[in-house]
């Protein structure tokens, strides 16, 4: 009886279980293929059927800008990225974007060349939408390239009944460090 009382006392005085032990144990098993990315933007294609010739002449399709991100190649071989990017929009004004992208990756030539397709959820801030306040969006994303350098494209669909909104393909280069 004295022995069991001593064991109970030792258990009562022992440090409580670490609530993060399970999380840290799972984290130790997580894939380590995580890297920093540099994003360089340079071109946005505006659908010629959505905009008038006069509107197209005023628009900026050289969307120069860039940003930083972090990408994880997960255990399934797919890319999960977080990023923050600033570019020149179609009106030559700053446009800020920050978000998360998930792409299913498909090797084309062994593991040296691949294509990807997925979705990105992001916050966008433009001067001409919602009074310049950030707004959420979910857009398709696709890429082609190598695991270290990819041409990434996203598509902004024509959702408005008004002409001159949407049907834009934005191209960026993502390079892993």
C-alpha positions in Angstrom: 0.0 0.0 0.0 2.8 2.4 0.9 4.4 1.7 -2.5 1.3 2.5 -4.4 0.8 5.7 -2.4 4.4 6.7 -3.3 3.8 6.0 -7.0 0.6 8.1 -6.9 2.5 10.9 -5.2 5.2 10.8 -7.9 2.6 10.9 -10.7 0.9 13.9 -9.0 4.1 15.8 -8.7 5.3 14.9 -12.2 5.2 17.6 -14.9 2.0 17.7 -16.9 2.0 16.3 -20.4 3.2 18.7 -23.0 0.1 19.6 -25.0 2.3 20.2 -28.1 4.1 16.8 -28.0 1.8 15.3 -30.6 2.1 18.3 -32.9 5.9 18.4 -32.6 6.1 14.6 -33.2 4.0 14.9 -36.3 6.1 18.0 -37.4 9.2 15.9 -37.1 7.8 13.5 -39.7 6.7 16.2 -42.1 8.5 16.5 -45.4 11.4 19.0 -45.4 11.2 20.1 -49.0 10.4 23.7 -48.1 12.0 26.7 -49.9 11.8 30.4 -50.3 10.5 31.7 -53.7 11.0 35.0 -55.6 8.1 36.0 -57.8 8.6 38.2 -60.8 5.6 39.6 -62.7 5.7 41.0 -66.2 2.7 40.4 -68.3 -1.1 40.3 -68.2 -3.1 39.4 -71.2 -6.5 41.1 -71.6 -9.0 39.2 -73.7 -9.5 41.2 -76.9 -13.3 40.3 -77.0 -13.9 41.7 -73.5 -12.3 45.2 -74.0 -12.8 47.8 -76.8 -9.8 48.9 -78.8 -9.8 52.2 -77.1 -9.8 50.5 -73.6 -6.9 48.2 -74.7 -4.9 51.2 -75.9 -5.1 52.7 -72.4 -4.3 49.5 -70.5 -1.0 48.4 -69.1 -0.2 44.8 -70.0 3.3 45.1 -68.6 2.5 44.3 -65.1 6.0 44.6 -63.6 6.4 43.7 -60.0 7.4 41.0 -57.7 7.2 39.4 -54.3 8.3 36.7 -51.9 6.8 33.3 -51.0 7.4 30.0 -49.4 6.6 26.6 -51.0 6.3 23.2 -49.5 6.5 20.1 -51.8 4.2 17.9 -49.6 4.4 14.1 -49.2 2.0 13.7 -52.1 4.4 15.5 -54.4 2.1 18.6 -54.7 3.0 22.2 -54.0 1.6 24.3 -51.2 2.6 28.0 -51.4 2.1 31.2 -49.4 3.0 34.4 -51.1 2.9 38.2 -51.1 3.2 40.1 -54.4 2.9 43.7 -55.6 2.5 44.5 -59.3 1.4 47.3 -61.6 -2.2 46.7 -62.5 -3.9 47.4 -65.8 -4.3 51.0 -64.9 -0.6 51.5 -64.0 -1.5 51.6 -60.3 -0.2 49.4 -57.5 -2.0 46.1 -56.9 -1.2 44.0 -53.8 -1.9 40.3 -53.4 -1.3 37.8 -50.6 -2.5 34.3 -50.5 -2.2 30.5 -50.5 -2.0 28.3 -53.5 -2.3 24.5 -53.9 -1.2 22.9 -57.1 -1.3 19.2 -58.1 2.0 18.6 -59.8 2.5 16.2 -62.7 6.0 15.2 -63.9 6.3 15.3 -67.7 9.9 14.3 -68.3 11.1 12.3 -65.2 11.2 14.7 -62.3 13.1 17.5 -64.2 10.0 19.0 -66.0 6.5 19.3 -64.7 3.1 20.9 -65.1 0.8 21.9 -62.3 -2.9 22.9 -61.8 -4.8 24.1 -58.8 -6.4 26.9 -57.0 -5.3 30.0 -55.1 -7.2 31.8 -52.4 -6.0 35.3 -51.9 -6.6 38.9 -50.8 -6.3 41.5 -53.5 -6.1 45.3 -53.0 -6.7 47.5 -56.1 -7.6 51.2 -56.2 -10.7 50.6 -58.5 -12.4 47.7 -56.6 -14.2 48.1 -53.3 -12.9 51.6 -52.6 -9.3 50.4 -52.4 -10.1 47.9 -49.6 -8.7 44.3 -49.8 -11.2 41.7 -51.1 -11.0 37.9 -51.2 -10.8 35.8 -54.4 -10.4 32.2 -55.4 -8.8 31.8 -58.8 -7.4 28.9 -60.9 -3.6 28.6 -61.1 -1.4 26.6 -63.5 2.3 26.3 -63.9 4.9 24.8 -66.2 8.6 24.4 -65.6 11.1 22.6 -63.3 10.8 22.2 -59.5 13.1 25.3 -59.1 11.7 27.6 -61.8 8.2 27.8 -63.1 6.0 30.0 -65.3 2.9 30.5 -63.2 -0.4 31.7 -64.7 -3.7 32.6 -63.1 -6.9 33.5 -64.8 -9.4 36.3 -63.7 -12.7 35.4 -65.2 -15.3 37.8 -66.7 -17.8 37.9 -63.8 -19.3 41.4 -64.4 -22.1 42.1 -66.9 -20.1 45.3 -67.8 -17.5 45.3 -70.5 -13.9 45.8 -69.4 -13.8 43.6 -66.4 -12.1 40.2 -66.3 -10.9 37.6 -68.8 -7.3 38.3 -67.8 -4.4 35.9 -67.7 -1.6 37.1 -65.4 1.8 35.5 -65.9 4.6 35.3 -63.3 7.9 33.6 -62.9 8.5 31.7 -59.6 12.1 30.9 -58.8 13.0 28.9 -55.7 16.1 29.9 -53.7 
